Amino acid sequence: MSLQKPRPHQIILIALGIMVIILGTMIFLYPTAIFPDSSWGFQVLQKMQAGGDFNLAVKPSQSDISKSYTEFLTWWSPGQYLVPYAFILIFGINIGQASAITITIFTLLGLAGFYSFFKKAGFTPIIATVSVVIIACQQAFIIPFVFYNGGEVLIFGTIGWFLYGLVAIDKADWKLAVFLLLSGWVGFFCKSSFLWMYAAGCLYLWIKLSSGQATIVNWIKKGLWIGIPAIISLGVIYISYLSKGVNPASGSTGLKLTLETFSFPLASPILSGFSVDDLMGGLLYHYDVGMLNAFWSLIAVLLAAVLSILIITRIAQRVPEKRYTLLVTVFYCVSVVFFFYNFLRQVNISYEARHMRVIGLLIIPGIVYLVSKSNLTLKAAFAMICFIIAFFSVRYFVPSYKQNMADNARGTTGLAQIFADQESLNYIMDLDRKNTNALFVFISPDLGLEIKHNRIVTLDPIDDDISIDYDDYVHRGHAGPIFIFLPASYMGPKSNIVRKCFPGYKGFRMEMLSNDYVLYSAK
């Protein structure tokens, strides 16, 4: 009996999986840098490894740095550090290597999940395969292989399977209840922003299962099958986690209605589905200087919003798979309402398309289907767009990986440290080994991960306009020697401000650790 030859789409999927494994091996040998959000999570993990309670951040008190206070870290979900911690326990590896395994596994899970979801939603294997290849071309797909971004890669690995479950469930029974109960916990464990996706999923199930029901009583019955397990799942999350601290949506600085407020959520399919926000370095929110000024960035967002609405409408009208079109429509509407409301309230959620990435991923098979039914010119144009996105993703990855491998400093965590050179980091770690009651001050949370024997303070970076709220920075009192590690560019007014934020210390001594970094110390 002869073995069946793999089909073209299967060969593509195998090649894609091999590519991910190769990338995963590369970052295992030379681990990635880390996003600040994940750094805070790993700081909590280190406190837990030292005997601290679950998910508690321990920090010097601003009113008296000789004392410490604890804070339950509800700002981010715990999966970003607990999943790598499992690999640390199993294999005895460092944080960087554990993060590499996490990235590889969840990237593979994500590709498999979306492929399975696209097929379950009714698309042919070749359309589903082309769709996951397009996903793999995006810069957001490549970012975890440069920076460990915690919840972002975890939710990518699980959201496809959640969507698969949504389209697979066709009746209200105990399976539906178990699915909603567990998926709420798993999704939140991976990333706290999953909650809005969870709400969209529940609404989609209610509409899908209730469609065709003659009476409102039947709609209520279906709603109970969905609502009861969802309420239990959310209740456990709130009581055991969210109620113990603050999160990005906790506070508000007042209402502010702008064009950005509603246009950015509306533009999410284009901004995230085709890496526009990433390739432009962030249209409305960026860590560095953006490619466009404020006016043209807003124009770009408005155009993307109009185009996104047209695409969603076209998908709803032309794609024959009604489970899929309903899912896209519901998720898009819920995301627009959710982010419009939170941007209006000015909560601490940045204008970044990554928050709405699931919308961009959802529309891809629909667009591929529409393109497959179009003329050759449109197919060629779409292929060129995908090629350009892939080109810039590779262009982003190659020099970034080389920098992580050859240039960035590494300490005991194994992570690539982008805010210190090796000479300076070695000096800092040596100081940490020689002291047990010192205070180390950084302007980036990832450097604090290299401090094993002393306490740390992480200050927000000071902008070039040198405008800060002193109450947010000042730390009063005295507690052993202090070591303030700063970039050489801070020498002058910025370093003066930082030192004044520790009024209990006088007579700072300055050391140039290298051409790029300086240390201020006082005893």
N, C-alpha and C positions, 0 to 999 in steps of 0.2 A: 504494500500500500504506500503510494507516494505521498510525501508531505506537500501540503498546499503552499504555494509560493505567496509570500506577503504581498499585499496590494500596495499601490503607490502611497496611499494615505498612511498605511501602517509603517512603511519605510520612513516617511517624513516624521511621524511621531517618535519612532525609535531614534532617529537622528537627533531630534529635539531633546529627547531624554538623555542621550549620550552627551550632548553639548552641556546640559545642566550639570551632569556628573563631573565633566571636565572642569567647568567653572568652579564647582564645589570643591574639587580637589585642589585647585589653584588657591582658593581662599583658605583652605585648611592649612596649606603649607605656609601661606603668608596671609594671615587673617586681615579682615577689613578694619576700617575705622568705625566709629560708632556715632549715631545721632545723639544729641543731648537728652532727648526723652528717655531713650533706653539706658543712658548712663545713670540717670536717677534710679531706675529700677535695679540696676546692678549694685548701686550703693546700698540699697535696701537689702539685697541678697547678701552682701558682705556682712552687714550687721546681723542678719539671721544666722549666717555661718558662725559668727562669733558668740552666738547664744541669745540673740535678740528675738523678740516676738515676731510673728508673721506680719510682713508688709509694713513694718514701722521704720520710718526714717528717723535717725537720731542726729540732731544738729546742735551746735553751740547756741545758747540763748543770746539773742541780741541785747537784752537788758543786762546780762551778766555772763560773759563768755566762759567763766569758770564753771558754769553749770550747763547742762544739756537738757533739751526737751525732745519729746517724741511726737511724731506726726504720722497718722495713718495715711498712706500714699494712695488716695483715691483718684488722683489726677490721671493716672494711667492704669491700665489693666495689668494683672500680675503675670500673665502668660509670657510677656516679653522677656522676663528673667527666669521664670520657673521652668520653661521648656528647655533653655540651655542648661539650667542647673541639673536637670535630669541627666543630661549627657555628661556633665561634670562628674556626677556621682557614679555613673555607670563605667565611664572610661578613664576617669582620673585625669582629665585634660584641663586646659585653662579656658578662660572665658572666650578668648578669640576663637579657639578651635571649636568650642561648643556652639558658638554663634554660627560658625561656618556649617556645621552639621545641620543646625536648625534651618538655615537659609536653604540648603540643598534639599532637605526633605520636604519642606513646606512649598518650595517652588515646584517640585515634582508633583506634590499633592494638588497644588493649584492648577497646573496644566491638565492633569488627569481629571480633576473635578469639573473644570470648564468644558473640556471635551465631552465628558459624559453628560453634562447638563445640556450642551448644545444639541447632542444627539437625542436626548430624551425630550427636548422641546420640539423635535420634529425635523431638524435639519439633517441633510445627508452627511455621511462620513467625510466627504471631501470638503464640504462647506465648513463643517466643524473643525476639520484639520487646518484649513486655511485660516480660520478665525483664531485658533490658538497660536499659529505661527505669527499672525499679526500682533497678538498679545505679547509674544516673546520679542518682537521688534521694538517695543516701546521702552523709553528710558526708565519709566517706573519699574519695569521688569528687571532692568539691569542694576538699578540703584542698590539693592541689598548686597550685590557682589562688590560694592565699593564701600558702602556704609551699612552697618547692621541697623535696621530701622524697626526692630522689635515688632510691634503690633501690625505694622503695614504688611510685612511678609507673612505673619501668622494668619491674618484675615484673608490674604490672598489664597493661602493654602486651604482654607475651610469654606469660604463663601460660595465657591462653585458647587460644593456638595450640599450646602443649604439650599441653593437655588434648584439643584437636582431634586431634592426632597419636596420642594414646593410644587414642581410640575408633576412629580410622580404620584403624589397623594391625590386620590380621586373620590374618597368618601370619608365621612366623619365617623371615626371609631377610635378604639384605644391606641392604634398605631399613630394616628394624628396627634393624640394627646401626648404620647411619649416623645414623639418627634419634636413638638413645640417645647416641651419641658426641657429636654436635654439640649436642643440646639440653642436655646436662649443662654444657658450656662456656658456651653462651649464657645459660642460666638463672643460673649462678653469676656470670657477668660482670655481670648485672643486679642480683642481690641474693644475698648469701651464704646466706641462710636458704632459698633455693630447694632446697638439698640435701635437706631432709626431704621436700619435695614430689617431688623426683626419686626418692627411695627409695620413696615411695608409688606413684609411677607405674610403677616397675620391678616392684613387687609386684603391682600391678593387671594389668600385661601378662602376667606369669607365670601368674597364676590364670586370666585370660581365655583365653590361648592353650593352656593345659594342660587346661582343663576338658573332660571327656569322654575323656581319654586313659586307656587301660586299664591301663598299667603305669607303675611309678615311673621306668623307663628313659626313657620319653617325656617325663615331667616334667623329668627331668635334662637331656635334650636341649634342651627349650625354655628351661630355666634358663640353659644355656650361651650360647644366642643372646642372652639378655638380660644375663647376668652379665659376660661377657667385655668387651663394649664399655662397660658401666657401670663396671667396674673400671678400664679404661684411662682413661676420662673422669675419674673421681675421682682416679686416681693422678696424672695430669697436674696437676689442680687442687691436690692436696696438695703435690707436689714443687715446683711452680713458684710457689706462693702461700702456702697455709696453713701450711706447715712453717717459713716464714721469720719468724713472729711469733705473737702471741697473738690470740685471737678471743673472742667472748662466751662460748663453751662451753669455753674452755681451762681455766679455774680453777674451783675449788669451795671453798666455805667450810664443807663438812660437810653431812650429811644432815639434813633438817628436814621432817617430815611434818605437814602441816596440812590443814584443810578446803579452803583455797584451792589447795593443791598439785594436787589432782585435780579439784576442782569447776570451776576456771577453764578448763582444756582441754575438759572435757565441755560447758561452756556456750558454747563458741566459735561454734556456728551462730547462736544468738540474739544473742550479744554483737556479732558482726561482721556478720551478715547483715541485721540490722535496726538497725544503728548504735547499739545500746543503750549500749555502752561509751563511744562518742564523745559521744552526747547527754547522758550523765550526767557528762561531764567526767572520765571514768576512774573505774571502780568501786574497783579495788584499787591502781592506780597513776595519779597525777595530778600535773601540773606546778603546779597551784594547789590551792586548797581544794576538795575534792570536794563534790558535792551531798548525798551521804549520809555518815553517820558510819560507822565501821568495822563496827559490828554490822549495820546495815541494808544496807551494801554486800555483806557476806557472805551475808545472806539473799537479796538480789537475785541474786547469782551462783548460789547453790544452786537457786533457783527456775528460773533460766535453764538450768541444767544438766539438771534434770528435764524441762523443756519441750523442750530440744534433743534429748534421748534419744528422747522420744516422737515428735518430728518426723522424726528419722532413721529410726526404726522404721516410721513410717507411710509414708514415701517408699519404703523398701525393700519394703513389702508391697503398696502400691497403684499405684505408677508402673510401667507395663508395660514400659518400656525397660530391659532387664536390663543392658546395657552401662553405662547411666547409674547405675542403683542399685548395681551392683557398685563403680563408681568412687567414688561418694559414701561407701559403707560403708568401703572400703579407706582412702581419704584421711582420713576421720574417725577411724578406729581408729589409724592411724599417727600422726596429729597428737596424739591423746590420749596415746599411749605416749611419743612424743618429748618433748612439753612436760611431762608428768608427771615423766618421768625427770630432765629438766633443772631443773625447779622444785624437785624433791626434793633435788637436789645443790646448789641455791642458786647456780647459775651466773649470770652477768651478763646475764640475759634478763628484761626487765621484764614485769609482768603487764598487758600491753596486747593487746587483741583484734586489733590490726593485724597482729600476728605470725601470726595464724591466719585472716586475712581470706579466703584461698582457700576455706575451708570454708563461710563465709557466702555467698560467690559461687556455690559449687557447688550449694547447696540451693535457690536461688531458683527455677529452672524447675520443680523438683519441687513446691515449694509452690504456684507458680502453677497447675500442672496439677491439684493436689488441690483448690485453691480453685475452679477452673473446673468441677469436678464436684460442687461443694457447692451448698447452697441460697442464696437471694438474700441472706439476712441475713448469712451468713458472708462472701459476696462483698463486701457493703457495708462490713463491719467491716474486712476486709483492705484495701480501697481507702482507707478512712479512715486506717488505720495508715500506708500508703504516703504519703498526703497529708501527714500530720503529720511524717513523716521529711523529706519534700521541703521543707516549710515551715521547719523548723528548719535545714536545710541552706542555704536561701536567706537565712535570718536570720543565719546564721553568715557567709556570703560577703559580703553587701552592705556591712555596716559595716567588715569586715576589709579589703575591697578599697579602700574609701574612705580608710581609715587609711593603707594602703600608698601610695595615690596622692597624698594631700594632706598627711599629717602626718609620716610616717616619713622619716628622713634618708636621703640617697643619696650615695654616693661614687663612686669610679672603677669599681667593679664593676657599678654600676647596680642592685644589690640594695637592697631596702628594709631599712634598719637599724632594728630595734625597740629596741635598747639604747643609743641615742644620739640626741640631737636634732641638727638641721642645724648649729647654731652650734658645738656641741661637736665634731662630726665634722669640720667645716672646720678647726678649730683643731688637731685631732690630725693630720689629713693635712698641714697646713702644717708642723707639727713634723717629720713624717716626711720631707718634702722638704728641710728645712734640716739634717737630721742623717743620718749614715751609719754611726755606731757606737753607736746608742742601743738601749735595751731598752724595749719597750712592754709593759705588763701590762694584761690585760683579764680579765673574768670571763665572757666569751662568745666562742666561737671565730669567730663571723661578723665581728666588728669587726676581727680580725686580717687579714682579707682586704683591708682598705683600706690596710694598711701595705706599701709597695713597696720601701723602701730600708733597712729595719732589721729586727732580729730581734724576735720576740714571745714572750711567756709567757702562756698561758691557764690561769688558776686556776679551780677549781670554785667556784661561788657558795657563800657561807657562810650556813647556815641561821640562823633567828632565835635558836635555842638556843646559837649560837656554839660549837658543838662540832666540832672538826676534828682530824685526825691531822696534827700539825705536820710530820712527815717527808714527807707527801705534798705539802706546800705550800712548804717552805723551799727557797730557792735561794741558795747561798753564793757568795762571791766578788764581784768588781767588774768591770764592763765598760762603760765609757762612761756617759753620762747615762741615768737611768731615769725613765720616765713611767708612773705608775700611774693608770689611768682607772677611776673608780668612780661608781656612782650616789650622789646626795647622801644617800640613806638609809643609806649605809655610814659616814657621818661619826660618829665616836665609837669604840666598842669594835671594830667590824668593820674599820674602816680602820686602827686600831692593829695589829690582828692581821696584816693584809696587809703593812703596812710592816715588821713584825718578821720577816716571811718572807724579807726581803732584808737580812740582817744586815751585809752589806758596805757598805751605804749609811746615812749619818747626815744629820741636818739637813734633813729633807724640807720642801719649800715647798708650800703649798696654794694652789690657784687655783680659784675658783668659775667654771667655764666657762659655766654657765647656772644656772637655778633647780633643775635636776634632776641635774646632773652636776658632778663635782669632779675635779681633777687634782692628784696629788701627784708632785713631781719632786725629784730630787737629782742633783748632779753630782760 
